[in-house]
Amino acid sequence: MAEFIIDSDGHIMEDHKDIFAHIKGNFAEMNWHSTWPMFDADGWQRGLARKGKREDPDAERWINFQNENGIDMAVLYPTSALALGMIQLPAWASALAQGYNDWLYDRFTTQSPRLKGVALLAPQDPKAAAAELRRCVKDLGFVAGLLPSATNNRTPLYGSPLFHEIYDEAQRLDVPITIHGGVSQNLGLDRVASFLEAHMLEHPVGLFLHITNMMFQGVFQEFPKLRVAYLEAGAGWVPFMMDRMEEDYEKFAARLAPNLKHAPSHFFESGNIFVTMEVEERTAPYVVKLLRDDVIMWASDFPHERERDQFGGDLPTLKARKDLTDEFRKKMLCDNPVRFYRLSEGDIAAAKKAKGN
């Protein structure tokens, strides 16, 4: 098992009233009546749990969770703010992103070097999003930018040239972009029968849309140093999508993607496309062999969907697997997130010091 363990995708639970207090500009001069959702989701009964079985962790509770499970560092992502892409007014989306990022900095990442922040970016205004990414990296010390996978119909998929300004800034800053599954709106899932069905499909379907569009519209070709992670759908979908992309590239690329100079396999082999893998995925050895062993990361997803004591079995399950090597486990738990997020020796040392190692 890795000596230093990084949770590549943990979550916070937003305090909407506190976030609104961090918003600047014209919107800060207004009153927000909390009966209305700040981040409008999708109508499913999100957030329900058995009494006393889950928690909304602040920074101290997050550190306690790390200590209980042998985790040294966590990279923190939103929860309700994953619905940011559904907002209609670009200026409001950008203001909310700025308020969320300042709140995350104040309440979490300044509390411990073991907690790292990801900049929430509003895809409704790519120019403002690029500036926000730069601010969050330079001023707040965040380690990545986040584009939500669910967006409204006014917002194109992330292969559009409209987003090149964001990718150019990320490449210049040498920070990655993450596409994170979230709410089920605008994904064709309005006909499913339950939250179970919506939740199962919303994460992979959103990622499928964006990675396909980004691949065939030439994002990975145009930005050869850009690292992108597709988060919270596991890794078993990658071989399926690789084969689908390769087949359709052979059939249609000459007419429909004539500027794409390489087959999709070339870009998967580049080492710039990352995913997180669930500890119990049965296809794990195949994915590791077919993709690369240095682009797969581990994520706790704490505190989502499960009761507190159920998270404790993840790392022991991973350690007990006989079909994965110790070398790969070390990469998955430490080396790969270090490479993806460009964590420095100073980051690691500060986290170890804070933990008391």
N, C-alpha and C positions, 0 to 999 in steps of 0.2 A: 504494500500500500504506500502511496506517496507520503513523503515526510511532511509536505505542505499541501493542504487540501483547499481548493478554491471552488466555491459554489458559483457557477457561471450565470445563473439566472434565478435569483431569489426575488421576493416581492415585498413591497410595503403596502399598507392599507391607508388610503388617503384620508386625512382630516380636512374635509372641504372648507370648513369655516377658517381654519388656520391657513390653508392655501390661499383663500381669497384675501386674507390679510397681507399676503406677499405680492399681490398683483399691483403693478405700477401703471401709470398713464391714465387716460380718460376713464377706463373702466374702474379704476380704484376709487374714483370720486362718487361712484354709485353705491347703492345698497343692494346686497344679494339676499333674497328671501329664500331660505334654505329648503322650503317645500319643493322647489324646483331643483332637479339634479344638475350638478355642475358639469359632469361628463355624462351625457345622455346615452344609456346603453341600448338594449334591444327588446325589452318587454319580458324577458325571462326572469324567473324568481332567483336572481343571483343574490348571494350573500347569506342565505339561510343556512343555519347549522344547529345542531343539538346544543342545548344550553350548557355553557361551561366547557365545551370540548374544543373550541378554537379560540384564537386570540388575535387581536390587532396589534402586532408587536411594534413598540417604539424601539429606539436604538438599543436601550439596555436589554430589552427582551430578545432582540435579535442576537446580541452578543451571548446571552444566556443559551439561546438555541444552538449557536455555534459551539459553545463550550460543551454542551451536553452531547453533541454528535461528532466531535473531533474535527470541526471545520475551522480553518484559519482565517478565511476571508470570503466575503460574499459581494457579488455585484448585484445592485438593487434595481428592479424594474417596477413600473406602476401596476395598479390593479384596475380601478375604475377609469383611470386616465388612458387606458388602452382604447377607450372609445373616442379619443380626441379627434380621430379622423372623420367622425360623423358630423362634426360641427359645421354649420353652413357659413358663418361669417368668418373670413380669414383673419381679420384683426382680433376677434375674440379668441379664436383658436391659438393665435400667437401669444396673446396676453396670458391665456391659461397655461400654456407651455412654460412661459417665463416664470409665472407664479409658482407652478409646480416645481420647477428646477431650483428656485431659490429656497422653497420650503424643504425640499429633499436635502439640500446643502445644510440648511440651518438645523434641521431636526435629526439628521442621520449621519451624513458623511463627515461633518465636523466633529462628531461625537467620538469617532474611533477610526483609525486607519485600517481597521478590519472591514469597514463598510465603504464600498465604492459606488459612485453614482453614474447613471446613464442619462444623458440629456434627452428629454422628451422634445420632439420636433414636430411642428405643425406642417403637414404636407400641403395644406391649403395655401401656404405662402412660402414657396421654396427659398426665395431670397432672404426673407426673415428667418427661416429655419437655418440657413447656412450661417447667418450672423449669430444666431442663438447657439449653434454648435460651437462656433469659435469662442463665444463668451464663456460657455460652460467648461470648455477644455482649458482655456487660458486663465480664467478668473476663479473657477470653482473646482478645478482639478478633476473633472469627470473623465471617464475612460472610454466612452462610446456615445454614439447618437442612436436614437430609437425612432423608427417610423412605424406607426401602427398598421397592421395588415388590413383592417376594415376601414374603408373610407367612403365618403359620399360620392354620388354620381358626377359631381362637378370636378372631382379630383381624379386625374388619370392614374393608371398603374405606374409602378416605379421604374419602368423602362423608358418612360417619356423623357425627352430632352429637357423638359421643364425642371427635372431634378438633378441635372448635371451640375448645377451650382453647388448643391449639397455634396455630391460625390467628389467634386473637385476640392472643396474645402476639407472634407474628411481625408482625402489622399494627401493634401498639403500638410494637414496637422498630424498625419500618420495615426489616426484613430479609426476604428471600424464603425460601420453602420449595421444596426440590427433591425430585422423585420420580425415583429413579435405578434403571434396570434392573439386574438382577443375576442371581441364581441361578434355576434353572428349576423349583424345587419349587412345587407347589400352583397351577400354571398350566394343568394339563391336558396337559402335555408329556411325561408318563411313557411314552407309546407311541411316541415318535420313535426312530429307529434309530441315531443317532450324536450325539456332542457337537456336530458341525457343525450339525445340524438344531436341537438344543436351543438352542445359542448364537444362531442366527439368529432364533429366535422368542421367546426369553425376554425380551429387552429390549422389543420393541414390544408383545407381548401383555400384559405387566404394566402398561405405561403405558396401554394401551387400557382396561383394567379400571378403573383409578383415575380417569382423566380423564372417562370416561363417568359413573361414579358421582358424582364431584365436581360435574360439570355439572348432572345432573338432580336431585341432592339439594340443589342451591342454594348450594354453597360460594362460587362466584364472585359470586352475588347477595348473600349474607349478609356477605361480606368484600370490598367493592368496591376496597379498596386493597391487597389481598393479591397479591403477585407469586409465581407458581408456574412452575417450569421442569420439563419432562419430558425427561430426559436419556438419551442414548446409544442412540437409535433413529433418528437422522437427523431430517429434516424432511419427507420426501416423504409420510409417512403423514398429515400434518395435513390436506391438502385432502380426502382420502378420508374421514377421520373427521368433518370439518366437514360434508360432504354427508350422511353417514349420520345424524349427530345432527340436522341440520336436517329431514331427511325424517321421522324418527321423532318429533321434536317436533311437527310438523304433524299426524301421525297420532294420537298418543297423549297428548300433554301435557295436554290439557283434562281427561282422566280420571285419568292416572297421575302427572302432575307439575303439579297445579293451582296450586301456590304459586309456580311459576317464572314471573316476570313478563315475561321476554324470551326470544327465541329464542337458541339457542347462538351464532349469528353475532354477536350483540351482545357477548357476553363475549370471543370471539376478537378482535373489533375494539377491545376496551377497552385493549389494550396490556399486559395483565397476565399473559398466557399466553406463555411463552418456550419455545424449543427450541434444540438445537444442530444444526448442519447439517454433513454430510460434504462435503469439498472437491470431490468428484467427482460429487455427486448431479445427475443429468441433469434432474430436475424443478425445480432450484433457481430459475430465473427465474419459473416459474409460482407456486411457493410464495411467493416474495418479493412478487409482485403480488397474490396472493389473500389472504394473511395480512397481514403488515405487515413493512416492512423494518427496523423497530427492535426486533424481538423474536427475532431469529435470531443465534446466537452460534457461535463456532468452538471446537472442542475437539480436543486432540491425542490424548487417551486414552492417552498415554504412562504406563507402559511396557507396556501390554497387547497381547497377540495378535501383535504384529509384532516382527521383529528390529530392533535399535537403528538401523541405517543406513536402514531403510525409512521412518522418520518424516520424514526430511529433505526428501522430495518434496512434502509437503502444502502448505506455504505457497507454493512456486513454482507448483504446480498451480493454486492459487486465484488467484494473480496473473496467470497466463497465460490465464485464461478470458475469452473475448470477449463472453460473454452475460451478464456481471455487471459493473456499473459500479464505478468506483473509489470513488464515494460509498458504495455499499452495502458494499464490502469494508471500508472504514474503520469503518462502523457494526458490521459483523459481528465485526471483530477488536478493536475498542476501545470505541466509543460504547455499543453495546448491553450488553456486560458491565458497563460502568461504571454504566449505568442500572439494570440488574438487581440487581447486588450493592451498589449505592449506594457505590461506591468514591469516595473524596474526592480533592480536589486534593493533600492531604497524602499520601495513599496513593501516588498517582502520582509525586509528587516524591521520596518516600522510595525507591521502587523505582528511579527513574532515578539517584538518588545512589548506591544500592547497586551498580547496574550500571556506574557510572562515566560516565554521560551528563552 
